[in-house]
Structure formats: C-alpha cells, structure tokens
Amino acid sequence: MAVVGRRDGRNFGYGRQLSYAGPQALKDMFGGGHYGTVKAHSDRWRAFVKWCRSEQGPGINDARQIDRKVLADYAAYLRNVVGHGDLAVSTAQNRLSSVNRTMAALRGDQCVKLPSPSKALGMQRSGVRQSMPQGQDREQVKHIVDELCSRDQRRAAAIVLLARATGMRLREAILADLPRLSREANNLGRINVQDGTKGGRAGASAPRWIAVGDHVREALRFSQQASPAGSRKLIAPHESYLNLLQEIIRPARDILHAHNLKGFHELRAAYACERYEQITQHRAPIKGGQCCQVNRHLDRVARRQISYELGHGRIDVVAAYIGGQS
C-alpha cells in the first residue's frame, strides 16, 4: 500500500492503525526487499506501538502525533525496563533505532528522531557475550537434527549441521555451493566460505578458509543429500529466499526453541568457543577460561583466527561470541 505524494492523512496515508502503518511504510522504503530487515524493524515498531497504547504510553494511534517528546518518553520507559534487568541494553537500543527508521519511512524525512539511541538511554551496549552459547553439546544438536528430519525438515537440519560444524551464518549455509565445498574438503582438507557472505564479500578477494574435520565432512555429506533436485545449494532453483525463510526456517525455529536453542546464530557462537579451545587449549572466557590472563598473546592469536573464520573484519567482534578479555 504505497502512498503517492500524499502524507497528510492519518498515519501519513498508511491506514488507520499505527501497528499496520509502520510495517507498510518500511516495505515501501525497502522496495519489497530486505525481508529480514523489514521484519526486525516491524517487530520492534510493534513493541513501541504496544507501549503507546499502554497505561505508561501516550495513548495515540496516529503517527502524526508522535514527536520528539514521545520518543524521549519511550526511551525513558526502556531505560527503566533495562534498569530492572528485564531487557538487554542492546535490545533497547535496537528498538529505539527501529522506531527512528520507521518514523523516517512514515514521514519521508528525518525531522522526528532520537539522534543517539545510546545517549537517550544513557547506557552503552557492551558487545561482549554475557551467557554461555547454547548448542555446544553435540548430543543436543543431534536431537535437534533428528527431530527436524522426523518432521521432513532435512534442509533445516542441514543448516544446523553446517552452522555448528563451520560457523556459517544462516544465509551462508542456505546459499553454500555444496559440490564446490565438498571438492575442496576432499582435495584440500579445507573449505572456502564465499557464498551468501555479509557485506558483499566475494571470490578470492576475501578468502575464508576453514579446516575440515569429521564434523564438517558429515555436514557437507548430509547437506548434499538434503539439497533440492537440480540445485547446488539448500535452496531450489526456482524458490525465492523469502519463501524458504517463511516455509522452512520459521517453523524450524520453533523446534530449535523447544530444544533450548535460541536460534541458528547460537551455533556460530558454539563453533567460536570450540575453536578457541582448540587453538589455546583453554576454555573460552565465557566458560571461565583464563587464557587471557595466562597468555594474552595466545588469546589474541585465537581471536584473530576466529574473526577470520567467522567472516568478520574486526577482532573485537569475537567478544560477542566467546566473551571478553578480562
């Protein structure tokens, strides 16, 4: 429902309900693409709308009534929730950022926004993992894979195996060129993660080699068996990425949650912790390891290697997977 040169109506022309208007404006802003981004912003916008309608909120249902004071009041509410330990600082910041983005989509300008979500909250996100990654126990992973297979979710099971064995992101596992990776595994004893990578990385300009062990070989073998006919990947030739997310990934998440796994990304963190322990012979910091005190150089070597294997350009990002340097 695009608005054409008309932003003077209720919710700037996007309908009568605030909860509906925001997601519609975001879809227009992103041209119908970036499904995951639109969904994330939309979910956070709906949390804002819920507050607007609550006793603490301003009781409005029209985006034209939202001004900087409303946003500042929402930031104060979130600050209070974080202070009570009911919300992470990062989640609160993401909610404010999404409200900024959605307001820009609705209004068509940047006139009503919080310039700095972190300053509005008065808190800085740490970027350091505070809880042990789920999915480290391979028995737990096996149970998840078995249940996915029993529900005819073999492709989702393959993604779980690839993420745990190689640290691939969800998109990377879905779009991986499986025959190429299998050839590399057999001929070179390592694989180069190149497909579906974040930030436009491509080809030999950004190699990302990962050593191959039994778990990687098994994940690749299973994934090739689960690959749709006529495809080299876990997505069928005429299947859209959006449909795969909706029809395969979304129901698979419910099974992950039932087995105490927050999501596919946790498997990346489990991989990172395992690699840290292989490289340093110490437990990961989030698991109580003391390598950073005993041998700071070795700790840094491990972090640099893990950053490379996960496809990050910065070593400090690794703290979000394995814990900080205390």
C-alpha positions, 0 to 999 in steps of 0.5 A, spaced: 500 500 500 504 505 497 502 512 498 503 517 492 505 524 494 500 524 499 502 524 507 497 528 510 492 523 512 492 519 518 498 515 519 501 519 513 496 515 508 498 508 511 491 506 514 488 507 520 492 503 525 499 505 527 501 497 528 499 496 520 502 503 518 509 502 520 510 495 517 507 498 510 511 504 510 518 500 511 516 495 505 515 501 501 522 504 503 525 497 502 522 496 495 519 489 497 526 487 499 530 486 505 525 481 508 529 480 514 530 487 515 523 489 514 521 484 519 526 486 525 524 493 524 516 491 524 517 487 530 520 492 534 515 498 531 510 493 534 513 493 541 513 501 541 506 501 538 504 496 544 507 501 549 503 507 546 497 504 547 499 502 554 497 505 561 505 508 561 504 510 553 501 516 550 495 513 548 495 515 540 494 511 534 496 516 529 503 517 527 502 524 526 502 525 533 508 522 535 514 527 536 520 528 539 517 528 546 514 521 545 520 518 543 524 521 549 518 518 553 519 511 550 526 511 551 525 513 558 520 507 559 526 502 556 531 505 560 527 503 566 525 496 563 533 495 562 534 498 569 530 492 572 534 487 568 528 485 564 531 487 557 538 487 554 541 494 553 542 492 546 535 490 545 533 497 547 537 500 543 535 496 537 528 498 538 529 505 539 533 505 532 527 501 529 522 506 531 527 512 528 527 508 521 520 507 521 518 514 523 523 516 517 519 511 512 512 514 515 514 521 514 519 521 508 524 525 512 528 525 518 525 531 522 522 526 528 528 522 531 532 520 537 539 522 534 543 517 539 539 511 541 545 510 546 545 517 549 537 517 550 538 511 554 544 513 557 547 506 557 552 503 552 551 496 549 557 492 551 558 487 545 561 482 549 557 475 550 554 475 557 551 467 557 554 461 555 552 459 547 547 454 547 548 448 542 555 446 544 553 439 546 553 435 540 548 430 543 543 436 543 544 438 536 543 431 534 536 431 537 535 437 534 537 434 527 533 428 528 527 431 530 527 436 524 528 430 519 522 426 523 518 432 521 521 432 513 525 438 515 532 435 512 534 442 509 533 445 516 537 440 519 542 441 514 543 448 516 544 446 523 549 441 521 553 446 517 552 452 522 555 448 528 560 444 524 563 451 520 560 457 523 556 459 517 551 464 518 544 462 516 544 465 509 551 462 508 549 455 509 542 456 505 546 459 499 553 454 500 555 451 493 555 444 496 559 440 490 564 446 490 565 445 498 565 438 498 571 438 492 575 442 496 574 438 503 576 432 499 582 435 495 584 440 500 582 438 507 579 445 507 573 449 505 572 456 502 566 460 505 564 465 499 557 464 498 551 468 501 557 472 505 555 479 509 557 485 506 558 483 499 564 479 500 566 475 494 571 470 490 578 470 492 578 477 494 576 475 501 578 468 502 575 464 508 578 458 509 576 453 514 579 446 516 575 440 515 574 435 520 569 429 521 564 434 523 564 438 517 565 432 512 558 429 515 555 436 514 557 437 507 555 429 506 548 430 509 547 437 506 548 434 499 543 429 500 538 434 503 539 439 497 533 440 492 533 436 485 537 440 480 540 445 485 547 446 488 545 449 494 539 448 500 535 452 496 531 450 489 532 453 483 526 456 482 524 458 490 525 465 492 529 466 499 523 469 502 519 463 501 524 458 504 525 463 510 517 463 511 516 455 509 522 452 512 526 456 517 520 459 521 517 453 523 524 450 524 525 455 529 520 453 533 523 446 534 530 449 535 526 453 541 523 447 544 530 444 544 533 450 548 536 453 542 535 460 541 536 460 534 541 458 528 546 464 530 547 460 537 551 455 533 556 460 530 557 462 537 558 454 539 563 453 533 567 460 536 568 457 543 570 450 540 575 453 536 578 457 541 579 451 545 582 448 540 587 453 538 589 455 546 587 449 549 583 453 554 576 454 555 573 460 552 572 466 557 565 465 557 566 458 560 571 461 565 577 460 561 583 464 563 587 464 557 587 471 557 590 472 563 595 466 562 597 468 555 594 474 552 598 473 546 595 466 545 588 469 546 589 474 541 592 469 536 585 465 537 581 471 536 584 473 530 583 466 527 576 466 529 574 473 526 577 470 520 573 464 520 567 467 522 567 472 516 568 478 520 573 484 519 574 486 526 577 482 532 573 485 537 567 482 534 569 475 537 567 478 544 560 477 542 561 470 541 566 467 546 566 473 551 571 478 553 578 479 555 578 480 562 
